[in-house]
Amino acid sequence: MSDEHYPMLIGGQWVEADDNGRFEVDDPATGETVATVADGGVAEMARAIDAAHAAFPGWSTTPGKERGAILRKIELGILDRVEEIGRLMVLENGKPFAEAKGEVGFSAGYFNWYAEEARRAYGETVPSPFANKRLWVQASPVGVVGAITPWNFPANMITRKIAPAMAAGCTVVLRPSSATPLTALAIAKACHEAGLPPGVLNVVTGKRSGPMAGELMKNPKVKKIGFTGSTDVGKILMEQAASQIKRITFELGGNAPFIVFDDADLDAAVEGAVGIKYLRVGGQSCICANRIYIQEGIADRFIPAFVEKVKVLKVGPGFELGMQVGPMISESARKGIHALVVDAKERGAEVLAGGDSLTEGALAKGYFYAPTVLLGVEDSWPVCQEEIFGPVAPVMTFKTEEELIPRANDTIFGLACYLYTRDVARVVRVTEQLDYGLIGVNDAAGYTHEIPFGGFKESGLGREGGKQGLAMYLEVKSVVLNLG
């Protein structure tokens, strides 16, 4: 067990829990404890909200240019710590070191983008229909923001929320996942050292997620909630927000189809499918490919090439050189994935690769699962209807574009989708009919800072990223001036 310990940040001070309680953070690759963290609760959350509320008047009236300058310093501080934060992420999350460092660098980019956008919270003057009246619109920061983030992207999910919130002039109380608090605290340290005023960002860590989230939802000083997590939890939070009509931005579950048409670039499609299915936290991502649809004319070439690539993926602890797929976050997560695979096999699916846990040698103490490919599955099966949060890919075929569209849309989710084709007219037709917030065309790299990201249907509300991400933290105020 490591003797490393991390306090939380409230009102610009690094503090312990009121009762000096601590909880352990474990490495999913080994099961060993890597650090302890202050175990806060409702009282600490309430104090953090008070600190953010007290800091709001000063921060919200700080010129956008000055807020942006601080955000730029935060970006540089994070970039100076890429190796350090990346190592913490591997220890608590398990993803390969190269992937972790890539996430840290990308996450810092949100401070860069919103450092510039802080100057662009524009209002507008509107031509009046009356000679004696003038009309204008102001944009004002919404107030104290509660941010609740998951474990799978412990840097990106945080900066995608706090950077636009702070750029808009809001103050923030962050409640990171108890599985991955170390990355959050490292980002908070970079913010603190960049000169962010006390109380603008507060980080409350703890194991008691329900009561802590409950305080964010019921406390009237919190005006907005940004949440990334499961659809089931999102529905609970939405019900709680309703009592105060609290503003919300939710990024929830996904069930992304990956579509390959006959005329696609085969090599690019195979690489894209492997990358977006297995190489983002080992498939533990809501924008990962969940169902793979291959048009019949290319299936006999795509499927063998895809399976061959999957079979040689390197699975292991994140610090081992060349590792591509790390462990599942927990044993319960691994069991859930395996249950979907067993169910598919019992229904008649063929396992072309993987299909079970990896428990030998260096993998014995972690939560590893073999990258898996299933063939002969059907759209109605649980493995296709539920969100697969792990390295399992069900592969199906289709005949025509007309058949494919309703199958791809047949889900309660609508977060991300991918398609490969050389036909530009088809790109237009298909993207216009797919009910997803993000569509990658001949591209499976995901989103960038400059565009909005969010989902249709039960995949969420609102958008993060782009200029739209800033707008989520602003209230619009209309002014009517009667000149008499």
N, C-alpha and C positions, 0 to 999 in steps of 0.2 A: 504493500500500500504506500502511495506517495504521501509525503508530508506537505505538499503544496496546498495552500489554502487561499481562497479568493473572497473578499468582502463584496458588498453591493454598493451602488452609487445612489445616494439620495441627497438632493440639495447641494451638490458639489462636494460632498464628503463621502469618503469610503467608510462604510459602517457595517457592523455585525447585526445579526438578528437580535431583537430585544431580549430573547432568552438565551442568546449565544448558541442557538441551535445550528447544526451543520448537516449537510447531506453529501453523499458520495457521488462522484461522477466516474462512471466505469467505461473502460475501453471495450467496445463490442467485438474487437478482434481477439482479445485475450480474456475478457471477463475481469480483469484486474482494475482496482481503483487507481485513478490517475491524479485525483485532487479532491478536496472538499470545498464546498461553497456555502456561504451564509444562507440559512434556511428561513427566509422571511415568510410573512403571512399577511393577514388583513391589516393589522396595525401598521406595518411597514409600508404597505401599499397605500394606505390612507395618507401617511406622512409624505410619501413621494408625490401623490396627487396635490397635496397642499403646497409642496415645494414648486411643482410645475405651475400651479395656479398663481403663486406669488411672483414667479419669474415672467409670466405671460405679458403683463403691461409693458415692461421694459423691452423684452425681446420683440414683441409685435410692433413696436414703434421704432425699432432700430431700422434704419434705411436698408432696403434690399441689397444694395451694393455692399454694405458692411456685413450683413449676414452672409452674403456670398463669399466674401473674403475669408471668413472663418470656415465656411464649408470647404473652401479650397485648401486651407491649412489641414483640415481633417483628412482630406483625400491624400495629401502628401504624407501625413503621419501614418496612415494605413499602409501606403505603398512602401514606406520605410520598414514596415513590420511584416511584409508578406511571408517571409520564412517563419517568423515567430508565430503569427496567427495561423498560418497553414499547419504548423505542427500541432497546435492546440486542437485544430479542427480534426485532424487525423486521429488524435488520441480519444476524442469524445464522440466522433461521428463514424470513423472507420474508413472514409473514402481514401483512395490513393493520394499520396502526397502531391503529385503533379496536378491532379484535379483540384485538390484543396487550395493550392497556391493560385491556380487559375480563377477559382471562385473569389478569393480575397481581392485579386487585382480587378476583376470585373465589378465586384461590390463597391470598391473605392470609386469607380467611375460614376456612380450615382451622385456622389458629392460634387464631382466635376460638372456634371450636367445641370444639377439643380443650383450650383453656385452661380451659374449663368442665368438660369430661369428665375432666380430670386429677384432679379431686376425687371421681370416681365409679368408681374401680376397686374396686368393692365385693367383699368376701368375704361369707360368710353363716354363720349358725349353724344347724345341722341338728338337729331333734329326734332324740334317740338312742333306739334300741330297747332299750337296756340301762340300768338304774337307776344303775349305777356308772360309766358312761362319758359323756363329752361329745364332741360332734363339731362341728368347724367347718372352713370352707374359706377359704383365703387366696389372693389374687391377687398374683403377683409378676412384675416385669418380666423378660422373657426373657433380656436381656443385650445384647451388642453386635449391632447390626443393620447389614447391608450393603444399601444401596439402589442399584439400577441402573436408570437412567431414560432414556427415549428423547428424541428431538429434537422431536417434533411439538407437545407441550405442555410446553415446557421449564421452566415454573414450576409448573403444576398437578400434573404427575406427581411432582414433588419434594415439594411441601408436603403432598400427600395421603399421603405415606409418612412424612416426617420429623416432622410435627406429632403424629400419634398415637404414634409411637415415643417421642418425647421426653416427651410427656404421660404415658405409661405408666411412665417412668423408665429407658428404654433410652438408650444412646448410639449414635451413627450414624456410619458411613463411607459417604459418598455418592460414587458414580462416575457423573457425568452423561455424556450423549452427547458425543462429541468434536465433533459438528457444532454443538452449542449449549451450550457451557460458560459463556458470559458471563452468561446469566440465572441459572444455578446459583450462580456466584460472587457475583453481586449479592445474591441471597437470603442466602447465607452471611454477607455483610457486614452485612446487617440483623440477623441472629442474633448476630453477634459484638458489634455496637454496642449491642444490647439487654441485654448483660450475661450471655449464655449462658456458663457456665463452660468453660474450655479443655478440649478433647477431647470435649465432648458432641456436637458436630457437626464432622466433618472432611470436606473435599471434595478428592478426588484426581482431577486432570485428566490426560488423556493419550490418545494415538492407539492405543496397543497394548491394545485392549479385551480380547482373549482372555486374555493373561497376567494382567492386572489382575483380571478377573473370576475367573480361576482361583485367585488368592490369597485372594479373599473366600470362595470355595467350600471350599478345603482347609484354611484356617487355623482351628484348633479354638477360637480365641477368639471367632469370629463364630458366634453362635447362631441367627441368623435372616436370611433373605434376602427382600427385597421387590423384585420385578422387574416392569417393564412393557416389553413388546416382542413380538417375533414368537413364534408357537407353536413354530417350529423351534428357535429359541434357547432357549426355555423348556424344551423337552424335554432339551436338552443340560445345562442348569443343574440340572434335576431329577435327572438321572443322577449328576451330580457331588455334589449334596446328599445322595444316598442313602448315600454311604460313611460319613457321620457322623450320619445321620438329622437333618440340619439342617432347622429349621423354614422353611417357604416360604410366601409369598403371591405369586401370579402373576396379572397381568392380561395376557392374550395376545391373539391375533387375533380378528377378528370378521367376520361376513357378515350384516349386519343387513337383514332384510326390512322394507320400508315398505309397509303394506297400506291400501288405500283401499276401503271398502265403498260400495255404491250410495247409502246414506242419509247419507253423510258431508257435512259442511260443505265445499263445493268450494273456496272461497277459502282457508279455513284449511288444508285438505289440501295445496293447491298451495304455499302459503307454507311450510308445515312441510317438505315434500319438498325444496324449493329450499334451505331453511336447513340442514337436517341433511345434505344431500348435498354442497353446494358451499361453504357459508359457515363451515365449521370447518376451518381450514388447507387450504382448497381441496380438501376431500375426503380429506385425509391423516390420517384418524382412524379408530380401530378401532370407534367407535360410529356412524360415518357410515352413511347408507342405502347398501346395497350392491346390493339388488335391489328394484325397485318393482313391486308387484302391484296392479292396478286391476281392480275388478269390472266386468264387461262393460257394465252399465247406466249407468255414469258415465264410461266410458273415452273416449267421443267428445267429452266436455266437458273432462275432466281433461287428457288428453294435449296438445291444442293450447294450453291455458292454461299448462301446465307448460313446454312448449317455448318459448312466447313469453317467459316470465320468464327462462328460461335464456339465451336469445339476447341479452338486454340486460344480463347481468351484466358488471360492469366488471372487467377483468383487467389487472393491472399491478403495478409496484413498490409496496410497502406504505406508503410515505410520501406517495404521490400522493393528493390529496383525492378521496374518494368511491370508492376502490378496494375491491372486494369479494372478489376472488380473487387471491392472490399466486402465486408460482412453486412448482413442485415443488422438493423439497429438493436434488435432484441430477439430472445428466443421465441417470444409470443408472435413476433412478426414473421419469423421463419416458419413457425408452425402454421400460421395463416396461409402463407404462400403454398406450402406443401399440401395443405388441405384442398386448395383449388386444383392443384396438379392431380392429386389422387382422385378427386371427383371427376375430372376430365377423362382420366384413364378408365375409370369404371364405366363411363358413358361411351367409351370406344375410341378415345383419342390415341394417336400413335406418338410416342416420345422419340423424337429424332436426335435430341441431345439433352444431357442433364437429366433432370427429373427427381433429384434427391438432394439431401444435405451433404456437405463435404465435412468430414469429421476426422480425417487422418493427419498425422504429422503435425505441422505447424498450425493446421486449421482446427485442431481438436478442441481447443478451449473457446473458440469464437463462434459466431452465428452465421456461418457461411452456407451458401446455397449455390448449387451448380447452375450456370447459365443454361436455360431450358428452352427447347423448341417443341411445340405441340402441333401436330397435323391432324386433320380430320375432325376438327371441332365445329360447333355450330353456334350461330349468333345468340341463341337463347340460353346457352349454358352459362353457369355462374362465372367461369373463367373469362367470358366475353362481356358479361353484363356488369360485373363488379370491377372496381378499380384495382388493378394488379400493382401492388407496391413492392416489386421485386423483380428479379431477373428471369421472368417467364414470358414467352412470346407465343400466343396462339396464332397460327397461320391458316388463312382461308383463301379460296379462289373465287373469282367472279367472272361473268361472261361479258356484260355490257356496262357502259356508263350509267344507263337508266336503272339497271338493277342495283348498282353499287350505291348510289346516292341515298336511298332510303335505309339501306343497311348501315351505312356509315353514320347516319343521323339517329339511328334507333338506340338512343341512350338518354338517360336523364341528364347527362353531363354535356358540356359544350365548351371545353377549355382550349384544347389544341388539336391540330390535325396536320397531316403531312401528305403530300402527293407528288409523284414523280411522273412527268410526261414531257415530250418535246413539242406537243401540239398547243400552240398559244391560244387558239380558239377554245380548246378544251379547258385550259387553265381558267379562262374567263367564265365559261359555263359552270364548271364544277365549283370554283370558289364562291360564286354567287349563290349556290344552292347548299353549301355546307354550313351547318349551324355551329360555328366555332369562333371563338374570339381571336385565336391565332392560327394562321394557316401558313405552313412552310411549303413553298413550291420549289422542288428540286433543291431543297435546303432543309436540314434537320438540326441546325445549330441553335434554334430557339430565338428568343427576342433580343432586342438591344435596348440601351438606355433611352434612345430617341423616340421610341414608339410606345403606345399604350398597350398594356397587357392585362387581360381579364377574361372572364368567361360568360357564355350564354347559359340559359336554363339554370340548373342547380349547381353550376360551377362558380357562381358568385355574383357580386354586384359591384359596379364601379370599375375603375381602371387604375393601374399603377404604371409608372414610367411615362415618358413623353410629356408634352405640355399638359395633357389631360391629368397626369398624376399630380401636378401642382394644383390644378383646379379642384381636386378632391378635398383639399384642405382649406379652401376659401369659401366664404359666404358672399353672395352678391347682394348689394344694397342699392336700391334705386332712390334717387333724390329728385324731387319736384320743387323747383323754386318759382314762386309766384312773384313777379316783379311789380305787381300792383297796377 
